[in-house]
Each structure stands twice: as C-alpha cells, then as structure tokens.
Amino acid sequence: MFGTLHVRTGAWLMAVLSCAGSVLLIPVWAAAAAGSAQTYDATAVRRERNLDHWDAETFCAYLGIDPVTLQALPATGKDPRDAVDQYAGIDAAVMFYAQWDTNSHSIAPTWDAVATHLQAGTKEANVIMALFDCEKDQTHLALCSLAGITHYPTFIFVGAGPFHDNDIVTRTILGPDKSAGPAGKAKLRRTVKYQGSFQYGDEILDWVRAMHGLSTWHTRTANNALLKFIRHGIFRLFFGGAVQKKKVSTTSLPVGVPPSLGGPTRSSSSTTTTASSSSSSAADQTEINQLKTQVELSEKGKKEFERAATHGTLLIDAQLFPRNPPAQLWTPSANTTDTTNPEDTPLSSSSTFVDVFTVMDETHSWEARPTSFTAKPEHQILRSCVLELSLDYCTRLSAHKTQEFLDELFAATGGDESKYPPLSEMEANLKEKIGSAEPFCVIFDTCLAQDFPSTNGCQPTTCPFQNEATCRYLTACFDDTIATEYAKALKFVPEDGKYQDVFDTDKKTSQPTTSNSQTDESAKKTGAWGF
C-alpha cells in the first residue's frame, strides 16, 4: 500500500510534464483516477498537430502485416492475387509506448517537437510520425511483439528499405541483436530501430532525417529510376529547386490506412463533392471526439483534486479533533487504559485519545499483510493507512532535518563546498539528527524492507513518535472517509462503496451455510476478493 503515496507524487509530476510538454499520452493522474481501464478512445485514428495516433489496422498497413493472421506478409507472392508487403509511398517513424511507462511520458514532448519541426503529416515532408500503444489490448501486444518491441519507449522507422543495421562480421561475433545496438535488430522488412539516447532530441531528429533520406534514395533508385532521380533531384540543386526556403505545407497526408494500401480515398473525379463532404464530416467527428475526451479527462482531474483536498482537510481535522475507532473494529479491553476522547472535542494538554498503535497491536493488524488470506479487510485497511501516514511523516521530517543540516553546514563553511566533511560523515550526522527527533523514523526503512516483522521494534504497541501531533494525526485512519479511500484502493469495496461495507461483508461470510448452492450465492454477494 506504500505505492499509493508514491503513485500520487509521481502522478502529480507526470501531470505537470504532460501539461507542460504536450497532450500526446493520457495524463497519469487521469489513468490513476480511472483505474486500469483506458479513459479515452484509443481505437480512433487521429492526428493531433503533427502526430498521428495509430490503431492496429494502420500499423498492419504500414509495416506489412496481415491484419487477420497478424503475420508478416512476404515480399513476393506465387500468385498475383496473393497479399504481399507493399511500401505505402509514405515513410513513418513510430514511437511504441505503454501508458504506465514514465519514460514514454517524459520523452513524448521531445517526440512531439521533432514532429512539429519536420512538419510530419504533410505531403511536403512525406513522413508520418506516430504513436502506438503496445498494451492497449491483446492485438496491439501481439503486433508489438512481432515488431520486436522489448522495452518502452522504442522508436522504429518504416520506409522503402531495406535498412542494414549490422554487418556480417559483428553479426557473426555478437549475434544479430547485440550487433544492431542496445535496442536490438528490427524484426520486420523495411524497418530499423533507433539505437541512440533518448535524452537528446537533436539526435532523434537527425536519425529520422537520415532514415528518411535512405528511404528516399531506395525509392528513387528502384526500378531503374536513377536517371530520373538525377534529372529531378541533383539538377534541381543548380536551379534553386531544392534550396528554396522551406514553406509550411497546407496539404496533409492521409490519416490511417493510406489509399495506396486500400484505405479510403479523399476524392475522385466523379465524386469530389461527396468525398470532400464525407472527409469534412469525419474530421468534424474526430474533433468532437477529441473535445469529449478532453472534457472527460478534465472532469476526472477535477474529481481527483477535490478528493485530495478533502483528504488533506480530514488529516488536519484529525489533529484538532482526534478520531475514535468504530466499535466493529476495536473496543477497549479490560486491561486497556481508557484513552478515549469524545468525538469532535478539542484537545487540551491534558486530553487523551485512542492510540492507533494500541489498536493495531490488540487487533493483530500488524500481521494483516496483503498476502494474508485470513486477515480481515478492516485490519488490512488500518495497517495500510497507519504505515503510509507514518511514512509520510518520516519523509517530511527527513526533508526538514536535511534542510536544517544543510543550512548549518552552509553557515559554518561560508558556502565553500570544499570545506564540507566527507559524504559518509554527513550521512551519519544527518541520521543522528533524525534519530534524536524520531528514533522510529530511523528504523522505518529497515522495517519496511522486512514487511514489519515482530522483532527489532518494528511493531510498537504504543505510538512510537515523540511528536504528539503525529500520534493525533494518525487517528485519521479511524475516519470513515479516509478508511473508505483505502478500502477502495485495496479493492475491498467498489468505487461507490463505503468503509462500513467491509463489516457487512464479514457478517455475510461468517454465517454458516447448509448447501453448495447457498455457498455459491454467498460467494457472489461477498465479491471477487472472497472474504
């Protein structure tokens, strides 16, 4: 459950990156808010600015794949009617990604910038730059496997080919994959993988240009067209044709399957008006779908921020008015000191409250790990909440103590880093400062790595924090709203469910059954998690 804290932090960061760079990939916070399901229409082939979003059919058309069998088409066929791999006459550079991959999100703005610089998607450029989600569904996953995608992101250029990405000597010594480079050898005809660094946009830009140049050379020198290329290519250099200033093209390349490979044509001599109207209508519908998607994402983002604001308010409120656990979770035992505090009663220096760690100990919630099949949902919820909020506090404390330490060091040395002590000494001093403030925070990482065993002080029976405000802060885990969020995250209740539902489920599963049919019916009511 610790991942929840990290996901929230990472989600905020990726949202900033996505908004600052582009809207290429669905923002991570929207994906997190919607669960694992996709929240946009990934099947709709579309062009956003200079980037195309491909579906499986478009992928198959450009890369020479049979859309039915999902197998690579041969270069030639025995029968003229056989389907063969054909070059569309348009080059394509494709970024293969997965929505969960943070590297894909971080490189997306660069990919977008390269596409804009090259005017991708225009007839003047004659190159399409596209995105393909490898893990959208099983078909996409199979196609990416066929293309040799082993990591994300992977860039592949598709052109007239062939592209020779290794030589016979290195191929013999290192093998076909290693000799091609870190991304491995391309698996399909007319394709080549990018083997450089993702950190340098100029390097990616140069690679696309170089591959496009090679593809153009193959096209113009094929079928004894060398003299034609010389007449229309090299001679134009001397008459200004190729050195004129580049103009922004207003003529777009087809979106989706190109007409040369069986895609819809834009117009014909007899149906120009009808086709133009149809194309305009399709473009309008695409724009409407995009706007709907943006509205949906905005709504989901709004709800997520509202939930975060409510969460923060409840945490603050718990410090002022500590919460009491529900009776179904815990009641004081005979040997438990009465530490209850009336709900919504302000604390004074002499006031007491229910210690969350005492409840953890007496309900055996320390052992309610996610892998346990016998632990009750309410105990897993409490354990996850307490440990995550403890981690949050220790992280904040470490940040404050680190800043204090650096400020002291700066004042003592006048900002001269050469006078700083060795790193190992600095780490020891910082650990000592944190330990003097909160000893439990020092051992927290070790306990976390061991999943909080019953030894080494990892399962305290009373609040281990010296800051009393933190102990009050942790009573937020008794709040119904906070507990509901954890219940949903742990899949104990549906999205429209409540924390109290887990106790109703316990009652249902504790009732004896007298027949198999009754057992089956009870299992259906308790939900897929089966408690």
VOZA-335060 format. One record per residue (C-alpha): residue number from 0; residue in three letters; chain; x, y, z. Coordinates in steps of 0.001 Angstrom, whole numbers, m for minus. Layout:
% residues N
vomi drenvo vexti x y z
NUM Ala A X Y Z
...
//
This chain:
% residues 531
vomi drenvo vexti x y z
0 Met A 0 0 0
1 Phe A 3051 2233 252
2 Gly A 2847 2532 m3516
3 Thr A m204 4756 m3124
4 Leu A 1881 7571 m1726
5 His A 4466 7221 m4457
6 Val A 1819 6965 m7164
7 Arg A 221 10184 m6006
8 Thr A 3551 12023 m6042
9 Gly A 4501 10539 m9429
10 Ala A 1044 11258 m10793
11 Trp A 1335 14938 m9926
12 Leu A 4766 15116 m11536
13 Met A 3614 13382 m14713
14 Ala A 596 15650 m14894
15 Val A 2954 18636 m14887
16 Leu A 5125 17059 m17581
17 Ser A 2133 16203 m19722
18 Cys A 619 19675 m19454
19 Ala A 3925 21441 m19962
20 Gly A 5054 19340 m22891
21 Ser A 2101 18084 m24860
22 Val A m1105 16105 m24750
23 Leu A 281 13094 m26546
24 Leu A m351 10448 m23946
25 Ile A m3193 10269 m21453
26 Pro A m2078 12060 m18247
27 Val A m1087 9661 m15499
28 Trp A m3366 11250 m12917
29 Ala A m6340 10568 m15177
30 Ala A m5316 6961 m15628
31 Ala A m4892 6553 m11878
32 Ala A m8277 8109 m11231
33 Ala A m9950 5764 m13674
34 Gly A m8143 2623 m12508
35 Ser A m6563 296 m15023
36 Ala A m9198 924 m17704
37 Gln A m8419 3273 m20581
38 Thr A m10265 6575 m20359
39 Tyr A m10030 7653 m23964
40 Asp A m10880 6255 m27369
41 Ala A m7579 4706 m28402
42 Thr A m9205 2973 m31363
43 Ala A m9884 6272 m33129
44 Val A m7138 7021 m35639
45 Arg A m6419 10708 m35383
46 Arg A m3816 13402 m35923
47 Glu A m3009 15876 m33171
48 Arg A m874 18722 m34507
49 Asn A 1835 16752 m36375
50 Leu A 1492 13427 m34561
51 Asp A m706 10514 m35596
52 His A m2277 8026 m33180
53 Trp A m2355 4630 m34876
54 Asp A m4709 1703 m34499
55 Ala A m3923 m1924 m35325
56 Glu A m5199 m1652 m38918
57 Thr A m2929 1296 m39709
58 Phe A 9 m467 m38070
59 Cys A m538 m3548 m40248
60 Ala A m824 m1485 m43430
61 Tyr A 2432 414 m42976
62 Leu A 4539 m2421 m41570
63 Gly A 3346 m5148 m43950
64 Ile A 1313 m7300 m41541
65 Asp A m1700 m9443 m42392
66 Pro A m4467 m7881 m40241
67 Val A m6233 m11238 m39895
68 Thr A m3393 m13653 m39111
69 Leu A m1108 m10967 m37600
70 Gln A 1817 m12428 m39516
71 Ala A 4369 m10589 m41637
72 Leu A 3489 m10566 m45337
73 Pro A 6053 m11913 m47826
74 Ala A 7895 m9623 m50203
75 Thr A 6552 m11521 m53222
76 Gly A 3742 m13980 m53842
77 Lys A 3387 m17042 m56044
78 Asp A 18 m15834 m57275
79 Pro A m671 m12229 m58383
80 Arg A m3656 m12269 m56067
81 Asp A m1539 m13115 m53002
82 Ala A m1204 m10402 m50395
83 Val A 2369 m9101 m50224
84 Asp A 4256 m6480 m48282
85 Gln A 3918 m3166 m50106
86 Tyr A 5561 175 m49454
87 Ala A 2868 2839 m49000
88 Gly A 4980 5537 m50630
89 Ile A 4982 7347 m47276
90 Asp A 7646 6947 m44598
91 Ala A 6708 6624 m40944
92 Ala A 8564 6984 m37652
93 Val A 6690 5287 m34820
94 Met A 7095 5577 m31056
95 Phe A 5946 2407 m29278
96 Tyr A 4896 3023 m25686
97 Ala A 2772 1885 m22753
98 Gln A 574 4157 m20656
99 Trp A 2183 3083 m17376
100 Asp A 5725 3768 m18567
101 Thr A 7082 7047 m17173
102 Asn A 9939 7090 m19687
103 Ser A 7393 7203 m22505
104 His A 5656 10169 m20911
105 Ser A 8922 12044 m20372
106 Ile A 10097 11575 m23978
107 Ala A 6687 12367 m25513
108 Pro A 7207 16177 m25608
109 Thr A 10502 15665 m27479
110 Trp A 8826 13343 m29984
111 Asp A 6119 15960 m30477
112 Ala A 8711 18708 m31010
113 Val A 10556 16644 m33629
114 Ala A 7278 16006 m35474
115 Thr A 6465 19718 m35474
116 His A 9948 20643 m36705
117 Leu A 9742 18158 m39582
118 Gln A 6122 19124 m40410
119 Ala A 5236 15445 m40138
120 Gly A 1935 14503 m41722
121 Thr A 2320 16885 m44668
122 Lys A 2896 15949 m48284
123 Glu A 5969 18171 m48422
124 Ala A 7610 16186 m45628
125 Asn A 6229 12837 m46887
126 Val A 6806 11331 m43465
127 Ile A 4368 10480 m40702
128 Met A 5360 10444 m37044
129 Ala A 3073 8246 m34998
130 Leu A 2337 6811 m31560
131 Phe A 1305 3217 m30915
132 Asp A 110 1934 m27536
133 Cys A 1524 m1585 m27242
134 Glu A m583 m2581 m24247
135 Lys A m3971 m1254 m25294
136 Asp A m5216 m4801 m25945
137 Gln A m4008 m8251 m26946
138 Thr A m3898 m7371 m30659
139 His A m1627 m4395 m30022
140 Leu A 538 m6516 m27739
141 Ala A 896 m9222 m30413
142 Leu A 1799 m6655 m33089
143 Cys A 4467 m5075 m30902
144 Ser A 5931 m8484 m30170
145 Leu A 6035 m9186 m33901
146 Ala A 7870 m5887 m34451
147 Gly A 10457 m6856 m31832
148 Ile A 9466 m4365 m29129
149 Thr A 11163 m5428 m25899
150 His A 11140 m2183 m23901
151 Tyr A 9478 1221 m23808
152 Pro A 9773 3512 m25496
153 Thr A 11112 2062 m28747
154 Phe A 11408 4069 m31979
155 Ile A 11109 2330 m35351
156 Phe A 11378 3876 m38808
157 Val A 9368 2329 m41643
158 Gly A 10371 3154 m45191
159 Ala A 11160 1765 m48615
160 Gly A 14114 m177 m47220
161 Pro A 15904 m2394 m46814
162 Phe A 17871 m934 m43878
163 His A 21110 m2675 m42949
164 Asp A 21522 m2220 m39195
165 Asn A 24557 m4510 m38824
166 Asp A 27305 m6190 m40862
167 Ile A 28308 m9795 m41344
168 Val A 31398 m9581 m39105
169 Thr A 29764 m8142 m35984
170 Arg A 26653 m10206 m36638
171 Thr A 28752 m13373 m36602
172 Ile A 30630 m12424 m33442
173 Leu A 27881 m10772 m31366
174 Gly A 24710 m12144 m32899
175 Pro A 22013 m10222 m34796
176 Asp A 20521 m8399 m31790
177 Lys A 23640 m7196 m29984
178 Ser A 25390 m6239 m33221
179 Ala A 22489 m3935 m34145
180 Gly A 22677 m1975 m30901
181 Pro A 21047 m1772 m27455
182 Ala A 17516 m1799 m28906
183 Gly A 18181 m4979 m30849
184 Lys A 17667 m5802 m34502
185 Ala A 14436 m4821 m36225
186 Lys A 12299 m7895 m36930
187 Leu A 10292 m6713 m39949
188 Arg A 11252 m5823 m43502
189 Arg A 11694 m2152 m44295
190 Thr A 12110 m1243 m40611
191 Val A 15033 m99 m38493
192 Lys A 15266 689 m34776
193 Tyr A 16676 3792 m33136
194 Gln A 19775 2806 m31152
195 Gly A 20733 6175 m29664
196 Ser A 19987 8010 m26423
197 Phe A 16504 9252 m25589
198 Gln A 17954 12238 m23755
199 Tyr A 18971 14186 m26853
200 Gly A 16209 15492 m29094
201 Asp A 18685 16566 m31783
202 Glu A 19952 13006 m32054
203 Ile A 16418 11702 m32569
204 Leu A 15754 14417 m35160
205 Asp A 18948 13554 m37079
206 Trp A 18038 9849 m37001
207 Val A 14585 10455 m38507
208 Arg A 16097 12687 m41203
209 Ala A 18805 10165 m42046
210 Met A 16391 7231 m42299
211 His A 14007 9307 m44405
212 Gly A 16909 10153 m46704
213 Leu A 17840 6483 m47099
214 Ser A 14236 5550 m47811
215 Thr A 14003 8309 m50412
216 Trp A 17183 7024 m52070
217 His A 15753 3486 m52225
218 Thr A 12542 4798 m53762
219 Arg A 14213 6941 m56404
220 Thr A 16842 4411 m57405
221 Ala A 14435 1459 m57615
222 Asn A 13103 183 m60950
223 Asn A 15930 1776 m62950
224 Ala A 14822 5244 m61903
225 Leu A 18340 6527 m61241
226 Leu A 18441 8829 m64291
227 Lys A 15048 10239 m63348
228 Phe A 16348 10956 m59866
229 Ile A 19413 12700 m61277
230 Arg A 17290 14831 m63599
231 His A 14725 15816 m60981
232 Gly A 16944 15648 m57920
233 Ile A 20554 16663 m58393
234 Phe A 19947 19069 m61326
235 Arg A 17389 20930 m59228
236 Leu A 20174 21910 m56855
237 Phe A 21670 24088 m59580
238 Phe A 18365 25742 m60458
239 Gly A 17222 26554 m56904
240 Gly A 14534 23924 m56694
241 Ala A 15964 22127 m53676
242 Val A 17451 25095 m51863
243 Gln A 14398 27274 m51745
244 Lys A 13194 28266 m48294
245 Lys A 11011 25599 m46750
246 Lys A 7373 26594 m46706
247 Val A 4712 25323 m44368
248 Ser A 2683 22775 m46264
249 Thr A m1074 23031 m46197
250 Thr A m1631 19645 m47837
251 Ser A m1880 16758 m45407
252 Leu A m1009 13117 m45819
253 Pro A m3848 10629 m45220
254 Val A m4696 9726 m41637
255 Gly A m4927 5986 m41006
256 Val A m4525 3398 m43773
257 Pro A m3248 5199 m46900
258 Pro A m5292 4902 m50126
259 Ser A m2386 3143 m51860
260 Leu A m2843 230 m49444
261 Gly A m6607 30 m49559
262 Gly A m7540 2939 m47316
263 Pro A m10332 5387 m48148
264 Thr A m9590 7849 m50911
265 Arg A m10172 11526 m50328
266 Ser A m11782 12279 m53680
267 Ser A m12233 11155 m57270
268 Ser A m13188 12909 m60491
269 Ser A m16822 11789 m60245
270 Thr A m17391 12057 m56505
271 Thr A m15268 15017 m55455
272 Thr A m18066 16841 m53660
273 Thr A m19359 13759 m51844
274 Ala A m15913 12610 m50737
275 Ser A m14948 16105 m49646
276 Ser A m18124 16360 m47595
277 Ser A m17512 12912 m46099
278 Ser A m13916 13793 m45249
279 Ser A m15022 17045 m43631
280 Ser A m17686 15211 m41649
281 Ala A m15160 12624 m40456
282 Ala A m12750 15389 m39439
283 Asp A m15506 17165 m37521
284 Gln A m16456 13947 m35747
285 Thr A m12814 13324 m34842
286 Glu A m12557 16825 m33392
287 Ile A m15770 16306 m31424
288 Asn A m14433 13030 m30017
289 Gln A m11191 14746 m29012
290 Leu A m13090 17524 m27247
291 Lys A m15242 14966 m25441
292 Thr A m12101 13159 m24318
293 Gln A m10593 16394 m23018
294 Val A m13780 17205 m21106
295 Glu A m13846 13722 m19564
296 Leu A m10207 13981 m18521
297 Ser A m10815 17436 m17042
298 Glu A m13768 16121 m15062
299 Lys A m11750 13192 m13751
300 Gly A m8876 15510 m12854
301 Lys A m11247 17847 m11055
302 Lys A m12686 14969 m9017
303 Glu A m9199 13731 m8175
304 Phe A m8103 17154 m6917
305 Glu A m11336 17501 m4920
306 Arg A m10661 14136 m3286
307 Ala A m7093 15220 m2490
308 Ala A m8353 18462 m926
309 Thr A m10895 16567 1174
310 His A m8192 14092 2213
311 Gly A m5895 16914 3344
312 Thr A m8681 18638 5262
313 Leu A m9538 15451 7143
314 Leu A m5898 14880 8097
315 Ile A m5676 18375 9582
316 Asp A m9016 17940 11303
317 Ala A m7813 14713 12909
318 Gln A m5019 16613 14684
319 Leu A m7506 19065 16161
320 Phe A m10253 16531 16851
321 Pro A m8754 13025 17088
322 Arg A m10986 10282 15757
323 Asn A m12182 7221 17624
324 Pro A m12234 3758 16031
325 Pro A m15581 2247 15093
326 Ala A m16895 m287 17593
327 Gln A m16807 m3041 14953
328 Leu A m13037 m2540 14639
329 Trp A m11986 m2242 18279
330 Thr A m13333 m1866 21806
331 Pro A m11135 m1282 24868
332 Ser A m10189 m4484 26676
333 Ala A m10265 m4879 30458
334 Asn A m6538 m4199 30778
335 Thr A m6513 m1275 28347
336 Thr A m6156 2185 29829
337 Asp A m9108 4401 28949
338 Thr A m7594 6785 26441
339 Thr A m10724 7724 24562
340 Asn A m11520 11283 23670
341 Pro A m15101 12327 22823
342 Glu A m15613 12833 19105
343 Asp A m15235 16453 17948
344 Thr A m13954 17605 21371
345 Pro A m10935 19962 21138
346 Leu A m7796 18670 22805
347 Ser A m6120 20363 25706
348 Ser A m2727 19500 27078
349 Ser A m4342 17042 29497
350 Ser A m6641 15404 26946
351 Thr A m6069 11866 25774
352 Phe A m7098 9926 22700
353 Val A m7128 6419 21306
354 Asp A m3631 5277 20371
355 Val A m3686 3868 16837
356 Phe A m743 1578 17552
357 Thr A m2530 101 20574
358 Val A m5449 m753 18307
359 Met A m3012 m2211 15764
360 Asp A m1489 m4413 18457
361 Glu A m4723 m5626 20072
362 Thr A m6442 m6388 16744
363 His A m3299 m8116 15377
364 Ser A m3396 m5738 12418
365 Trp A 404 m5858 12177
366 Glu A 13 m9347 10706
367 Ala A m2746 m8295 8289
368 Arg A m458 m8204 5281
369 Pro A m1878 m8034 1723
370 Thr A m657 m11599 1136
371 Ser A m2575 m12938 4125
372 Phe A m5719 m14892 3235
373 Thr A m7025 m14946 6802
374 Ala A m6699 m11265 7725
375 Lys A m9900 m9266 7888
376 Pro A m10315 m6379 5425
377 Glu A m10706 m3773 8199
378 His A m7357 m4819 9681
379 Gln A m5601 m4613 6319
380 Ile A m7140 m1184 5770
381 Leu A m5931 56 9162
382 Arg A m2428 m1348 8650
383 Ser A m2070 212 5202
384 Cys A m3299 3605 6372
385 Val A m1135 3762 9511
386 Leu A 2023 2691 7723
387 Glu A 1503 5070 4827
388 Leu A 821 8074 7054
389 Ser A 3843 7114 9173
390 Leu A 5950 7006 6029
391 Asp A 4579 10393 5040
392 Tyr A 5537 11893 8398
393 Cys A 9048 10390 8384
394 Thr A 9598 11651 4841
395 Arg A 8563 15167 5845
396 Leu A 10756 15023 8971
397 Ser A 13757 13877 6916
398 Ala A 13245 16739 4467
399 His A 13118 19322 7274
400 Lys A 16131 17903 9111
401 Thr A 18125 17703 5898
402 Gln A 17420 21354 5127
403 Glu A 18361 22362 8686
404 Phe A 21595 20402 8403
405 Leu A 22498 21984 5067
406 Asp A 21746 25465 6409
407 Glu A 24032 24841 9390
408 Leu A 26739 23489 7107
409 Phe A 26470 26490 4807
410 Ala A 26743 28898 7738
411 Ala A 29752 27061 9191
412 Thr A 31704 26946 5916
413 Gly A 30523 30160 4319
414 Gly A 29124 28149 1432
415 Asp A 32532 26725 488
416 Glu A 31779 23144 m555
417 Ser A 35451 22234 m396
418 Lys A 35188 22598 3386
419 Tyr A 32274 20195 3652
420 Pro A 33002 16956 5554
421 Pro A 33080 13625 3672
422 Leu A 29747 12325 2439
423 Ser A 29795 9368 4851
424 Glu A 30257 11746 7785
425 Met A 27443 13971 6544
426 Glu A 25118 10981 6269
427 Ala A 25998 9837 9792
428 Asn A 25392 13323 11227
429 Leu A 22082 13633 9414
430 Lys A 20951 10197 10622
431 Glu A 21844 11213 14165
432 Lys A 19761 14404 13887
433 Ile A 16749 12472 12601
434 Gly A 17210 9776 15262
435 Ser A 17309 12316 18071
436 Ala A 13991 13736 16869
437 Glu A 12216 10493 15949
438 Pro A 14031 7180 16579
439 Phe A 11271 5186 14867
440 Cys A 11873 7055 11589
441 Val A 15483 5821 11584
442 Ile A 14449 2154 11639
443 Phe A 11354 2637 9475
444 Asp A 13102 1884 6167
445 Thr A 14589 m1325 7551
446 Cys A 11218 m2414 8947
447 Leu A 9557 m1565 5633
448 Ala A 12039 m3687 3684
449 Gln A 11275 m6623 6018
450 Asp A 7495 m6035 5928
451 Phe A 7409 m5042 9600
452 Pro A 8380 m8203 11497
453 Ser A 7607 m8627 15199
454 Thr A 11274 m8086 16086
455 Asn A 13663 m5104 16196
456 Gly A 10974 m2702 17379
457 Cys A 9097 m2825 14086
458 Gln A 5701 m3471 15733
459 Pro A 5340 m880 18525
460 Thr A 2385 m1361 20879
461 Thr A 2027 2369 21540
462 Cys A 2680 5386 19360
463 Pro A 6466 5459 18792
464 Phe A 6586 9084 17686
465 Gln A 7798 11725 20129
466 Asn A 5757 14401 18400
467 Glu A 2289 14053 19946
468 Ala A 721 15841 16986
469 Thr A 1795 12914 14804
470 Cys A 4 10447 17065
471 Arg A m3151 12538 16764
472 Tyr A m2566 12834 13014
473 Leu A m2617 9043 12678
474 Thr A m6110 8808 14186
475 Ala A m7296 9975 10756
476 Cys A m7179 6279 9874
477 Phe A m10304 5869 12032
478 Asp A m12193 8377 9877
479 Asp A m14834 6750 7661
480 Thr A m13948 8853 4614
481 Ile A m10206 8131 4851
482 Ala A m10828 4441 5513
483 Thr A m13194 4302 2530
484 Glu A m10438 5527 224
485 Tyr A m8137 2753 1423
486 Ala A m10928 194 1136
487 Lys A m11399 1192 m2500
488 Ala A m7653 1161 m3210
489 Leu A m7390 m2348 m1750
490 Lys A m10444 m3454 m3770
491 Phe A m12456 m4394 m682
492 Val A m15381 m2231 m1773
493 Pro A m16446 m946 m5207
494 Glu A m15989 2679 m6252
495 Asp A m19452 3565 m4941
496 Gly A m18958 1574 m1732
497 Lys A m18260 2672 1833
498 Tyr A m15933 1573 4628
499 Gln A m18836 168 6658
500 Asp A m19498 m2294 3838
501 Val A m16481 m4377 4877
502 Phe A m18159 m5145 8221
503 Asp A m21380 m6165 6463
504 Thr A m19291 m8489 4294
505 Asp A m17723 m10034 7405
506 Lys A m21176 m10816 8732
507 Lys A m22212 m12461 5485
508 Thr A m19115 m14627 5256
509 Ser A m19376 m15664 8935
510 Gln A m22883 m17080 8551
511 Pro A m22917 m20899 8223
512 Thr A m24267 m22378 5025
513 Thr A m26176 m25641 4604
514 Ser A m25745 m26368 927
515 Asn A m23451 m25802 m2012
516 Ser A m25988 m23564 m3680
517 Gln A m26129 m21347 m602
518 Thr A m22335 m21239 m504
519 Asp A m22189 m20163 m4138
520 Glu A m24772 m17446 m3534
521 Ser A m22846 m16171 m523
522 Ala A m19642 m16050 m2569
523 Lys A m21372 m13938 m5198
524 Lys A m22521 m11463 m2548
525 Thr A m19139 m11123 m849
526 Gly A m17380 m10098 m4027
527 Ala A m14441 m11338 m6055
528 Trp A m11915 m10938 m3236
529 Gly A m13735 m13737 m1359
530 Phe A m13504 m12671 2322
//
